[in-house]
């Protein structure tokens, strides 16, 4: 081998300490940026999932209660009945009648009850002997009857709170359902 080739090969045998420190610093910066991106993305996904879950729970209650209140008489307010004094612990009891999809067409009376369990944080819909949880993660629930217009309204307020990892998302909604049946049977 020629001497100039041997000298050149010796100079290119490895990295210098400076080159190694610079490469390590650049690698650490890139890894830090990627780590930050991953953490930010995870937080965004958790927030989006929490929002979707709260909206779903609120919507589930809204869909179930809208039909039930529309076909029922406005319930008696009991010991409450104003926005100042909502019924936070009482069950919402709806009574009405439904016509079956049969030739007889005889309306059958029904009673539906919505109950909030603050310990389990659920709102359950009871009809006859069956029950179904309409909403979970319900941290606040109240209702009252508004009789200001020609048709009484059932006003329901609820708050759903979902915690996912470090993200807590809460959504509050107030629904005004108009009772279509205004007279007693």
Buried (B, 14 or more C-beta within 10 A) or exposed (E): EEEEEEEEEEEEEEEEEEEEEEEEEEEEEEEEEEEEEEEEEEBEEBBEBBBEBBBEBBEBBBEBBEEBBBBBBBBEBEEBBEEEEBBBEBBBBBBBBEEEEEEEEEEEEBEBBBBBEEEEBBBBBBEEEEEEBBBBBBEBBBBBBBEEEEEBBBBBBBBBBBEBEEBEBBBEBEBEBBBEBEEEE
